[in-house]
Amino acid sequence: MNQDPVIFDVDFALRQFSGNESLLVKMLGKFNEQYEGVEETLVSDIRLQNLDAVRQQVHTIKGVSGNLGMSALHQASRDFEAQIKSEAPETLNCNQYIAVLKQTLATTNEYANTVQSANAATSNAAQGEVNPQGKQELLKALKRNEFITPDKLDQYIRDCALDNDTQTALRNAIDDLDYPAAIALLE
């Protein structure tokens, strides 16, 4: 049974980076940035019959894609590399190769964006742990005229779950040491 290779083997790629997903995402970003415009170069070099440049580009993509778990692109690169060696330059066609490259770029870009979104949400959740008593603690600190550090103020504001306008007004009042105005905004 001949099975098509996987576009992007996440498990393999993660193993290549010892499970370091953020490093994998960084490398995928570099790969996508490097090769997103390669179609024009390949088409132009084929048209100009500059097959050494085409062969070198495809060979490089083959190696990198193999190491990053891009199985379909790795296989397509191997096939296209063999085609370059065996066909006459005027009959060489890179459309199928470009299609696999584009699909791989789209798939890995989607994966990287999903991971980055999940990491941002996790980070925001960790930073934004709400203390239901935070509003009361802030009121108490204001009534005692205590100095409130910027980090502590950020936490208090998250705890209070205020709209943006009220947050801005509260920050301004506290920055101006106008604690009675800040208290009024919270009560």
Residue frames as qw, qx, qy, qz and C-alpha x, y, z in Angstrom:
[[0.000, 0.890, 0.456, 0.000, 0.00, 0.00, 0.00],
 [0.437, 0.262, 0.006, 0.861, 1.54, 3.30, -1.11],
 [0.249, -0.823, -0.456, 0.229, 0.70, 5.96, 1.45],
 [0.268, 0.812, 0.003, 0.519, 1.26, 9.67, 0.83],
 [0.493, -0.014, -0.474, 0.729, 3.81, 11.22, 3.17],
 [0.246, -0.794, -0.472, 0.292, 2.56, 13.47, 5.95],
 [0.248, 0.869, 0.051, 0.425, 2.78, 17.20, 5.25],
 [0.007, 0.668, -0.481, 0.568, 4.17, 17.99, 8.70],
 [0.771, -0.244, -0.576, 0.121, 5.06, 15.35, 11.29],
 [0.287, -0.830, 0.160, -0.451, 4.86, 17.34, 14.52],
 [0.871, -0.472, 0.137, 0.014, 6.03, 14.48, 16.74],
 [0.840, 0.201, 0.047, 0.502, 9.15, 13.88, 14.62],
 [0.247, 0.737, -0.059, 0.626, 9.92, 17.61, 14.49],
 [0.521, -0.779, 0.143, -0.319, 9.57, 17.96, 18.25],
 [0.932, -0.259, 0.108, 0.231, 11.91, 15.02, 18.79],
 [0.652, 0.487, -0.011, 0.581, 14.46, 16.76, 16.56],
 [0.018, 0.674, -0.194, 0.713, 14.37, 19.68, 19.01],
 [0.310, -0.017, -0.812, 0.494, 14.29, 17.53, 22.16],
 [0.187, -0.647, -0.731, 0.114, 10.69, 18.58, 22.81],
 [0.166, -0.427, -0.134, 0.879, 11.50, 22.31, 22.75],
 [0.340, 0.683, 0.636, 0.115, 8.36, 23.56, 21.01],
 [0.029, 0.937, 0.047, -0.345, 9.29, 27.24, 21.15],
 [0.271, -0.520, 0.606, 0.538, 12.57, 26.49, 19.34],
 [0.398, 0.288, 0.814, 0.311, 10.69, 24.43, 16.76],
 [0.228, 0.863, 0.437, -0.108, 8.25, 27.30, 16.17],
 [0.119, -0.834, 0.251, 0.477, 11.18, 29.70, 15.79],
 [0.329, -0.253, 0.761, 0.499, 12.84, 27.43, 13.22],
 [0.362, 0.547, 0.739, 0.154, 9.56, 26.98, 11.32],
 [0.108, 0.928, 0.174, -0.311, 9.24, 30.75, 11.19],
 [0.189, -0.649, 0.519, 0.524, 12.73, 31.03, 9.74],
 [0.387, 0.099, 0.842, 0.363, 11.99, 28.29, 7.22],
 [0.298, 0.748, 0.593, -0.019, 8.75, 29.93, 6.12],
 [0.001, 0.908, -0.070, -0.413, 10.41, 33.32, 5.87],
 [0.305, -0.466, 0.663, 0.501, 13.31, 31.88, 3.85],
 [0.215, 0.055, 0.881, 0.418, 11.23, 29.88, 1.37],
 [0.355, 0.618, 0.560, -0.422, 7.90, 31.69, 0.99],
 [0.385, 0.795, -0.105, -0.457, 9.10, 33.48, -2.17],
 [0.404, -0.368, 0.755, 0.363, 11.18, 30.66, -3.66],
 [0.643, 0.498, 0.581, -0.030, 8.58, 29.89, -6.33],
 [0.372, 0.912, -0.039, -0.166, 9.54, 32.91, -8.43],
 [0.173, -0.716, 0.645, 0.204, 13.24, 32.06, -8.15],
 [0.576, -0.035, 0.808, 0.115, 12.72, 28.45, -9.20],
 [0.595, 0.678, 0.428, -0.059, 10.48, 29.35, -12.14],
 [0.209, 0.932, -0.234, -0.183, 12.93, 32.02, -13.30],
 [0.293, -0.573, 0.741, 0.191, 15.97, 29.76, -12.96],
 [0.641, 0.212, 0.734, 0.075, 14.20, 26.97, -14.87],
 [0.500, 0.832, 0.212, -0.111, 13.19, 29.42, -17.61],
 [0.120, 0.890, -0.427, -0.108, 16.81, 30.60, -17.83],
 [0.932, 0.172, -0.313, 0.065, 17.97, 26.95, -17.71],
 [0.025, 0.646, -0.604, 0.467, 20.09, 27.69, -14.64],
 [0.860, -0.222, -0.416, -0.197, 19.69, 24.14, -13.41],
 [0.532, 0.113, -0.600, 0.587, 22.63, 24.25, -11.00],
 [0.169, -0.233, 0.320, -0.903, 20.85, 26.96, -9.01],
 [0.758, -0.199, -0.205, -0.586, 17.57, 25.01, -9.12],
 [0.810, -0.010, -0.573, 0.124, 19.31, 21.80, -8.04],
 [0.317, 0.173, -0.561, 0.745, 21.08, 23.57, -5.18],
 [0.400, -0.246, 0.164, -0.867, 17.88, 25.24, -3.94],
 [0.849, -0.143, -0.306, -0.407, 15.89, 21.98, -4.09],
 [0.700, 0.085, -0.622, 0.340, 18.72, 20.05, -2.42],
 [0.057, 0.226, -0.488, 0.841, 18.83, 22.58, 0.45],
 [0.622, -0.203, 0.027, -0.756, 15.05, 22.44, 0.90],
 [0.837, -0.027, -0.531, -0.127, 15.24, 18.63, 0.87],
 [0.505, 0.107, -0.653, 0.555, 17.72, 18.61, 3.74],
 [0.146, -0.166, 0.383, -0.897, 15.99, 21.21, 5.86],
 [0.705, -0.146, -0.169, -0.673, 12.51, 19.79, 5.29],
 [0.765, -0.017, -0.643, 0.040, 13.72, 16.32, 6.27],
 [0.345, 0.062, -0.626, 0.697, 15.09, 17.63, 9.55],
 [0.268, -0.059, 0.265, -0.924, 11.92, 19.59, 10.33],
 [0.345, 0.235, 0.863, -0.285, 9.48, 16.72, 9.80],
 [0.508, 0.534, -0.043, -0.674, 8.10, 18.03, 6.50],
 [0.606, -0.057, 0.780, 0.144, 7.83, 14.56, 5.01],
 [0.614, 0.658, 0.436, 0.003, 5.83, 15.40, 1.88],
 [0.224, 0.945, -0.209, -0.116, 8.15, 18.27, 0.95],
 [0.397, -0.561, 0.703, 0.183, 11.20, 16.12, 1.62],
 [0.649, 0.198, 0.721, 0.141, 9.83, 13.42, -0.70],
 [0.484, 0.839, 0.244, -0.036, 8.79, 15.99, -3.33],
 [0.039, -0.884, 0.420, 0.202, 12.29, 17.49, -3.18],
 [0.524, -0.279, 0.775, 0.219, 13.86, 14.05, -3.72],
 [0.619, 0.493, 0.605, 0.090, 11.56, 13.40, -6.68],
 [0.323, 0.941, 0.052, -0.090, 12.12, 16.84, -8.21],
 [0.267, -0.738, 0.562, 0.261, 15.88, 16.55, -7.73],
 [0.583, 0.001, 0.774, 0.248, 15.81, 13.27, -9.69],
 [0.502, 0.748, 0.433, 0.010, 13.64, 14.93, -12.35],
 [0.050, 0.939, -0.227, -0.252, 16.15, 17.79, -12.71],
 [0.376, -0.496, 0.723, 0.299, 18.94, 15.28, -13.35],
 [0.497, 0.136, 0.833, 0.205, 17.02, 13.19, -15.86],
 [0.419, 0.755, 0.504, -0.024, 14.91, 15.61, -17.91],
 [0.428, 0.383, 0.220, 0.788, 15.77, 18.11, -20.56],
 [0.128, -0.237, -0.320, 0.908, 15.69, 21.68, -19.18],
 [0.282, -0.039, -0.300, -0.911, 12.93, 22.76, -21.58],
 [0.582, -0.309, -0.660, -0.360, 10.55, 20.02, -20.31],
 [0.320, -0.108, -0.708, 0.621, 11.20, 20.60, -16.62],
 [0.369, -0.606, -0.321, -0.627, 8.04, 21.55, -14.71],
 [0.211, 0.106, -0.694, 0.680, 8.04, 22.58, -11.06],
 [0.477, -0.383, -0.175, -0.772, 4.26, 23.06, -10.57],
 [0.817, -0.345, -0.454, -0.094, 3.75, 19.91, -8.51],
 [0.602, -0.029, -0.440, 0.666, 6.81, 20.67, -6.41],
 [0.029, -0.278, 0.121, -0.952, 5.65, 24.24, -5.79],
 [0.635, -0.430, -0.329, -0.551, 2.19, 22.99, -4.77],
 [0.798, -0.309, -0.464, 0.230, 3.71, 20.73, -2.09],
 [0.404, 0.099, -0.293, 0.861, 5.99, 23.55, -0.94],
 [0.263, -0.383, -0.059, -0.884, 3.05, 25.96, -0.60],
 [0.758, -0.423, -0.398, -0.298, 0.96, 23.38, 1.24],
 [0.724, -0.160, -0.449, 0.499, 3.86, 22.72, 3.62],
 [0.178, 0.215, -0.192, 0.941, 4.40, 26.43, 4.27],
 [0.486, -0.434, -0.194, -0.734, 0.69, 26.91, 4.98],
 [0.822, -0.349, -0.448, -0.049, 0.54, 23.88, 7.30],
 [0.633, -0.103, -0.400, 0.655, 3.65, 24.78, 9.30],
 [0.000, -0.317, 0.068, -0.946, 2.61, 28.42, 9.50],
 [0.633, -0.469, -0.295, -0.541, -0.80, 27.37, 10.86],
 [0.806, -0.277, -0.455, 0.258, 0.89, 25.10, 13.41],
 [0.429, 0.081, -0.292, 0.851, 3.26, 27.88, 14.53],
 [0.243, -0.400, -0.065, -0.881, 0.40, 30.38, 14.85],
 [0.752, -0.441, -0.399, -0.284, -1.67, 27.89, 16.88],
 [0.731, -0.194, -0.424, 0.498, 1.23, 27.23, 19.26],
 [0.225, 0.193, -0.170, 0.940, 1.96, 30.94, 19.65],
 [0.451, -0.464, -0.209, -0.733, -1.71, 31.69, 20.35],
 [0.811, -0.401, -0.426, -0.023, -1.90, 28.91, 22.92],
 [0.611, -0.058, -0.356, 0.705, 1.30, 30.12, 24.58],
 [0.024, -0.336, 0.038, -0.941, -0.01, 33.69, 24.71],
 [0.632, -0.487, -0.302, -0.521, -3.29, 32.53, 26.23],
 [0.809, -0.297, -0.429, 0.270, -1.45, 30.43, 28.82],
 [0.427, 0.103, -0.252, 0.862, 0.86, 33.32, 29.63],
 [0.250, -0.424, -0.079, -0.867, -2.03, 35.76, 29.97],
 [0.752, -0.467, -0.384, -0.261, -3.92, 33.34, 32.17],
 [0.733, -0.190, -0.404, 0.513, -0.87, 32.86, 34.40],
 [0.229, 0.155, -0.159, 0.948, -0.28, 36.59, 34.64],
 [0.346, -0.325, -0.159, -0.866, -3.93, 37.37, 35.00],
 [0.408, -0.328, -0.832, 0.182, -4.89, 35.20, 37.93],
 [0.267, -0.604, -0.115, -0.742, -7.67, 37.13, 39.55],
 [0.231, -0.128, -0.757, 0.597, -7.89, 37.54, 43.30],
 [0.207, -0.688, -0.602, -0.349, -11.53, 38.16, 44.18],
 [0.456, -0.754, -0.303, 0.363, -10.38, 40.08, 47.27],
 [0.537, 0.130, 0.144, 0.821, -8.12, 42.33, 45.15],
 [0.044, -0.697, -0.286, -0.656, -10.62, 45.18, 44.94],
 [0.599, -0.772, -0.201, -0.065, -11.02, 45.22, 48.70],
 [0.750, -0.297, 0.009, 0.591, -7.25, 45.08, 49.21],
 [0.357, 0.390, 0.207, 0.823, -6.80, 48.01, 46.81],
 [0.288, -0.796, -0.259, -0.465, -9.45, 50.04, 48.61],
 [0.733, -0.632, -0.135, 0.215, -7.79, 49.29, 51.94],
 [0.663, -0.048, 0.094, 0.741, -4.36, 50.34, 50.61],
 [0.143, 0.578, 0.252, 0.763, -5.79, 53.57, 49.18],
 [0.468, -0.803, -0.247, -0.274, -7.59, 54.43, 52.42],
 [0.745, -0.549, -0.009, 0.378, -4.31, 53.93, 54.32],
 [0.227, 0.939, -0.228, -0.124, -2.47, 56.11, 51.77],
 [0.756, -0.310, 0.495, 0.296, -0.04, 53.27, 51.06],
 [0.177, 0.607, -0.558, -0.538, 2.38, 53.45, 48.16],
 [0.871, 0.243, 0.402, -0.144, 1.33, 50.99, 45.42],
 [0.326, -0.386, 0.657, 0.559, 4.05, 49.65, 43.13],
 [0.467, 0.367, -0.400, -0.698, 3.29, 49.52, 39.38],
 [0.308, 0.070, -0.935, -0.161, 3.28, 45.70, 39.40],
 [0.038, 0.292, 0.824, -0.483, 0.93, 45.57, 42.35],
 [0.370, 0.423, 0.111, -0.820, -1.33, 48.16, 40.71],
 [0.414, 0.233, -0.694, -0.541, -1.46, 46.03, 37.55],
 [0.211, -0.129, -0.963, 0.104, -2.56, 43.05, 39.64],
 [0.159, 0.380, 0.576, -0.706, -5.14, 45.09, 41.53],
 [0.415, 0.376, -0.197, -0.805, -6.59, 46.42, 38.28],
 [0.388, 0.075, -0.858, -0.327, -6.86, 42.88, 36.87],
 [0.095, -0.224, -0.889, 0.389, -8.55, 41.80, 40.10],
 [0.245, 0.398, 0.345, -0.814, -11.10, 44.59, 39.81],
 [0.348, 0.368, 0.789, 0.347, -12.11, 43.66, 36.23],
 [0.117, 0.710, 0.198, -0.665, -12.68, 47.29, 35.22],
 [0.632, 0.705, 0.286, 0.149, -13.45, 48.65, 31.76],
 [0.653, 0.257, 0.035, 0.712, -10.63, 50.46, 29.93],
 [0.009, -0.749, -0.063, -0.659, -11.85, 53.99, 30.71],
 [0.665, -0.724, -0.003, -0.186, -12.17, 53.25, 34.42],
 [0.883, -0.143, -0.007, 0.447, -8.75, 51.55, 34.44],
 [0.454, 0.476, 0.024, 0.753, -7.18, 54.64, 32.86],
 [0.283, -0.783, -0.034, -0.553, -8.95, 57.00, 35.27],
 [0.833, -0.551, -0.034, 0.032, -7.92, 54.83, 38.24],
 [0.797, 0.060, -0.011, 0.601, -4.28, 54.70, 37.13],
 [0.219, 0.625, 0.025, 0.749, -4.21, 58.47, 36.62],
 [0.514, -0.770, -0.040, -0.376, -5.74, 59.13, 40.04],
 [0.882, -0.411, 0.009, 0.230, -3.25, 56.82, 41.77],
 [0.675, 0.280, 0.028, 0.682, -0.30, 58.21, 39.77],
 [0.015, 0.671, 0.008, 0.741, -1.38, 61.71, 40.85],
 [0.246, -0.062, -0.753, 0.607, -1.72, 60.46, 44.45],
 [0.462, -0.157, -0.007, -0.873, -5.39, 61.50, 44.32],
 [0.077, -0.035, -0.985, 0.151, -6.46, 58.55, 46.42],
 [0.378, 0.351, 0.532, -0.672, -9.95, 59.98, 47.25],
 [0.565, 0.450, -0.276, -0.634, -10.72, 60.09, 43.50],
 [0.327, 0.245, -0.902, -0.138, -9.40, 56.51, 43.09],
 [0.143, 0.139, 0.867, -0.456, -11.55, 55.35, 46.00],
 [0.498, 0.411, 0.211, -0.734, -14.61, 57.01, 44.45],
 [0.507, 0.384, -0.593, -0.494, -13.99, 55.15, 41.19],
 [0.265, 0.108, -0.956, 0.058, -13.94, 51.81, 43.02],
 [0.151, 0.202, 0.770, -0.586, -16.92, 52.33, 45.33]]
